[in-house]
Amino acid sequence: MITERQQQILDLIVSLYAKEHTPVGSKALLEQIKASSATIRNDMKALENLGLIQKEHTSSGRVPSISGYKYFVENVLRLEEFTQNDLFQIMKSFDGEFYRLSDLFERASEVLSRLTGLTSFVLNVPQKEQVLQSFELVTLDNHSMLTVMTLATGELRTNQFVLPKSMSEHDLQVFTRLIKERLVGKKVLDVHYALRTDIPQIVQRYFKTTGDVLELFESVFADLFTEHLTSSGREYVFDFATDNLSELYKILSDDARMAQEIRELTSTDEMRSVVIDNMSYFANLTLISQKFVIPYRGLGTLTVIGPVEQDYQKTLSTLDLLAKVLSMKLMDYYRYLDGNHYEIS
């Protein structure tokens, strides 16, 4: 689509504009491009005609267009090689022991937001792929119970409820046994299916009052089918968002919807994705995602939302390094998890 020199010029314009936030003229490119000023201007004109750069009214220089940023990310961008100091700084941020998966994800989102200055999110393995590993029922008092469900990733889901008056202690024991025999060990998606098909039929065989029991199943498992989204710096996005602020606020305030958006944007097999100016409520914004390995469990996702005009090389390199460090810390976490029982907080 463009020549090697034009690609080099686009690379420099994107990089210089990200650092200095001022339009880039041909003189600024002369030191690094082996060509005359006239040749560079002609190449810049060609890039402008292709819609990859554009002129700002207040300057004779050029700035990257949205199409230019997309082309740069897809065809030009190369990740920076991280230094030992970069690695040390991120490793230092994860000093200490982590006994809950949620603590690790919270630290990761905080570190990512701090290093990039952007709104950050962390997602676990997709909920439908998670496996219900264990189920326990804890008696709080004569009427109140607490369910504790552990997923194979180590994520805990707890739910407190009042025992229906129609259910006896024996009914509760049968209820718990059915869950352990019929649902534990299944993927969450299969648990959802079983609750709609097999469980209602089984409940009719074991309980006299089926209505309360089925409602209890619904109540106990309701939270299991929702994604838990960890985030940091949600307010940062409003420093550079300019359009549809009301709609943007709504989506950022709705974890389920935001998680769904991230899942849809990262639905391919690619480990990294960059989506620029994709939807009305993300107008002039970029969503960048990097998947990370959750050892022996699957892939989680790191995501940042920032302006279209940003240092993509720095942001993507930071995501890449953080993903590697997080996977290392998760390996330590699972060594702990395999040798210990969960802790209810």
FENBELQUI-V532361 format. One record per backbone hydrogen bond with DSSP energy under -0.5 kcal/mol. NH is the residue of the N-H (numbers start at 1). CO is the residue of the C=O. E is the energy in kcal/mol with one decimal. If there is no record, write none. Layout:
nh->NH co->CO e->E
nh->NH co->CO e->E
This chain:
nh->7 co->3 e->-2.3
nh->8 co->4 e->-2.0
nh->9 co->5 e->-2.4
nh->10 co->6 e->-2.5
nh->11 co->7 e->-2.4
nh->12 co->8 e->-2.2
nh->13 co->9 e->-2.6
nh->14 co->10 e->-2.5
nh->15 co->11 e->-2.3
nh->16 co->12 e->-3.2
nh->17 co->13 e->-2.3
nh->18 co->14 e->-1.8
nh->19 co->15 e->-1.5
nh->20 co->16 e->-2.8
nh->21 co->17 e->-1.8
nh->24 co->62 e->-2.9
nh->25 co->23 e->-0.5
nh->28 co->25 e->-0.6
nh->29 co->25 e->-0.5
nh->29 co->26 e->-1.1
nh->30 co->26 e->-0.8
nh->30 co->27 e->-0.6
nh->32 co->29 e->-1.0
nh->33 co->29 e->-1.8
nh->34 co->32 e->-0.5
nh->35 co->33 e->-2.0
nh->40 co->36 e->-2.3
nh->41 co->37 e->-2.3
nh->42 co->38 e->-2.1
nh->43 co->39 e->-2.3
nh->44 co->40 e->-2.6
nh->45 co->41 e->-2.2
nh->46 co->42 e->-2.1
nh->47 co->43 e->-2.3
nh->48 co->44 e->-2.2
nh->49 co->45 e->-2.4
nh->50 co->46 e->-1.5
nh->51 co->48 e->-1.3
nh->52 co->47 e->-2.5
nh->53 co->47 e->-0.8
nh->54 co->63 e->-2.9
nh->56 co->61 e->-1.0
nh->59 co->56 e->-1.6
nh->62 co->24 e->-2.7
nh->63 co->54 e->-2.7
nh->65 co->52 e->-1.9
nh->69 co->65 e->-2.4
nh->70 co->66 e->-2.2
nh->71 co->67 e->-2.5
nh->72 co->68 e->-2.6
nh->73 co->69 e->-2.6
nh->74 co->70 e->-2.2
nh->75 co->71 e->-2.4
nh->76 co->71 e->-0.6
nh->76 co->72 e->-2.0
nh->77 co->72 e->-3.0
nh->80 co->313 e->-0.5
nh->82 co->80 e->-0.5
nh->87 co->83 e->-2.1
nh->88 co->84 e->-2.4
nh->89 co->85 e->-2.6
nh->90 co->86 e->-1.8
nh->91 co->87 e->-2.7
nh->92 co->88 e->-2.7
nh->93 co->89 e->-1.1
nh->94 co->90 e->-0.6
nh->94 co->91 e->-1.2
nh->95 co->92 e->-1.7
nh->99 co->97 e->-0.5
nh->103 co->100 e->-0.5
nh->104 co->100 e->-1.4
nh->105 co->101 e->-2.3
nh->106 co->102 e->-2.3
nh->107 co->103 e->-2.2
nh->108 co->104 e->-2.3
nh->109 co->105 e->-2.3
nh->110 co->106 e->-2.1
nh->111 co->107 e->-2.7
nh->112 co->108 e->-2.6
nh->113 co->109 e->-2.2
nh->114 co->110 e->-2.3
nh->115 co->111 e->-2.6
nh->116 co->112 e->-1.8
nh->117 co->113 e->-2.4
nh->119 co->305 e->-1.4
nh->120 co->232 e->-2.6
nh->121 co->303 e->-2.6
nh->122 co->230 e->-2.6
nh->123 co->301 e->-2.5
nh->129 co->126 e->-1.8
nh->130 co->126 e->-0.7
nh->130 co->127 e->-1.2
nh->132 co->186 e->-2.7
nh->133 co->131 e->-0.9
nh->133 co->150 e->-2.3
nh->134 co->150 e->-1.6
nh->136 co->148 e->-2.0
nh->138 co->146 e->-3.3
nh->140 co->138 e->-0.5
nh->140 co->144 e->-2.3
nh->141 co->144 e->-1.5
nh->145 co->161 e->-2.9
nh->146 co->138 e->-2.7
nh->147 co->159 e->-2.8
nh->148 co->136 e->-2.6
nh->149 co->157 e->-3.0
nh->150 co->134 e->-1.9
nh->151 co->155 e->-2.8
nh->152 co->131 e->-2.2
nh->154 co->151 e->-2.5
nh->157 co->149 e->-2.6
nh->159 co->147 e->-1.8
nh->161 co->145 e->-2.3
nh->163 co->143 e->-3.4
nh->167 co->164 e->-1.7
nh->172 co->168 e->-1.9
nh->173 co->169 e->-1.8
nh->174 co->170 e->-2.2
nh->175 co->171 e->-2.7
nh->176 co->172 e->-2.3
nh->177 co->173 e->-2.2
nh->178 co->174 e->-2.6
nh->179 co->175 e->-1.7
nh->180 co->176 e->-2.2
nh->181 co->177 e->-2.5
nh->182 co->178 e->-2.9
nh->183 co->179 e->-2.2
nh->184 co->179 e->-2.1
nh->185 co->132 e->-3.7
nh->186 co->183 e->-1.9
nh->188 co->130 e->-2.8
nh->189 co->128 e->-1.2
nh->191 co->187 e->-2.2
nh->192 co->188 e->-2.5
nh->193 co->189 e->-1.7
nh->194 co->190 e->-2.6
nh->195 co->191 e->-2.2
nh->196 co->192 e->-0.7
nh->196 co->193 e->-0.8
nh->197 co->193 e->-1.2
nh->199 co->194 e->-2.5
nh->201 co->197 e->-0.7
nh->201 co->198 e->-0.5
nh->202 co->198 e->-2.1
nh->203 co->199 e->-3.0
nh->204 co->200 e->-1.3
nh->205 co->201 e->-0.8
nh->205 co->202 e->-0.8
nh->206 co->202 e->-1.3
nh->207 co->203 e->-2.2
nh->210 co->208 e->-0.9
nh->213 co->209 e->-0.8
nh->214 co->210 e->-2.7
nh->215 co->211 e->-2.1
nh->216 co->212 e->-1.9
nh->217 co->213 e->-2.2
nh->218 co->214 e->-2.1
nh->219 co->215 e->-2.5
nh->220 co->216 e->-2.9
nh->221 co->217 e->-2.1
nh->222 co->218 e->-0.9
nh->224 co->221 e->-0.7
nh->225 co->221 e->-0.7
nh->225 co->222 e->-1.0
nh->226 co->223 e->-1.5
nh->229 co->227 e->-0.6
nh->230 co->122 e->-2.1
nh->230 co->228 e->-0.5
nh->232 co->120 e->-1.9
nh->236 co->233 e->-1.5
nh->237 co->233 e->-0.5
nh->237 co->234 e->-0.7
nh->238 co->235 e->-1.2
nh->239 co->236 e->-2.2
nh->240 co->237 e->-1.1
nh->241 co->237 e->-1.6
nh->248 co->244 e->-2.4
nh->249 co->245 e->-2.5
nh->250 co->246 e->-1.9
nh->251 co->247 e->-2.2
nh->252 co->248 e->-2.2
nh->253 co->249 e->-1.3
nh->254 co->251 e->-0.8
nh->255 co->253 e->-0.7
nh->258 co->254 e->-2.7
nh->259 co->255 e->-2.8
nh->260 co->256 e->-1.8
nh->261 co->257 e->-2.3
nh->262 co->258 e->-2.2
nh->263 co->259 e->-2.4
nh->264 co->260 e->-2.5
nh->265 co->261 e->-2.1
nh->266 co->262 e->-1.2
nh->267 co->264 e->-0.9
nh->273 co->289 e->-2.2
nh->275 co->287 e->-2.7
nh->276 co->274 e->-0.5
nh->277 co->275 e->-0.5
nh->277 co->285 e->-3.0
nh->282 co->279 e->-1.3
nh->283 co->280 e->-1.3
nh->285 co->282 e->-1.9
nh->286 co->306 e->-3.1
nh->287 co->275 e->-2.7
nh->288 co->286 e->-0.6
nh->288 co->304 e->-2.5
nh->289 co->273 e->-2.8
nh->290 co->302 e->-2.8
nh->291 co->271 e->-3.1
nh->292 co->300 e->-1.9
nh->294 co->298 e->-2.9
nh->295 co->293 e->-0.7
nh->297 co->294 e->-2.8
nh->298 co->294 e->-2.0
nh->300 co->292 e->-2.6
nh->301 co->123 e->-2.3
nh->302 co->290 e->-2.9
nh->303 co->121 e->-2.3
nh->304 co->288 e->-2.4
nh->305 co->119 e->-2.2
nh->306 co->286 e->-2.4
nh->308 co->284 e->-1.3
nh->310 co->308 e->-1.3
nh->312 co->310 e->-1.4
nh->315 co->311 e->-2.4
nh->316 co->312 e->-2.9
nh->317 co->313 e->-1.9
nh->318 co->314 e->-2.2
nh->319 co->315 e->-2.3
nh->320 co->316 e->-2.3
nh->321 co->317 e->-2.2
nh->322 co->318 e->-2.7
nh->323 co->319 e->-2.4
nh->324 co->320 e->-1.6
nh->325 co->321 e->-2.3
nh->326 co->322 e->-2.9
nh->327 co->323 e->-1.9
nh->328 co->324 e->-1.7
nh->329 co->325 e->-2.4
nh->330 co->326 e->-2.3
nh->331 co->327 e->-1.6
nh->332 co->328 e->-1.5
nh->333 co->329 e->-2.3
nh->334 co->330 e->-2.5
nh->335 co->331 e->-1.4
nh->336 co->332 e->-1.8
nh->337 co->333 e->-2.8
nh->338 co->334 e->-2.4
nh->339 co->335 e->-0.7
nh->339 co->336 e->-0.9
nh->340 co->336 e->-0.5
nh->340 co->337 e->-1.1
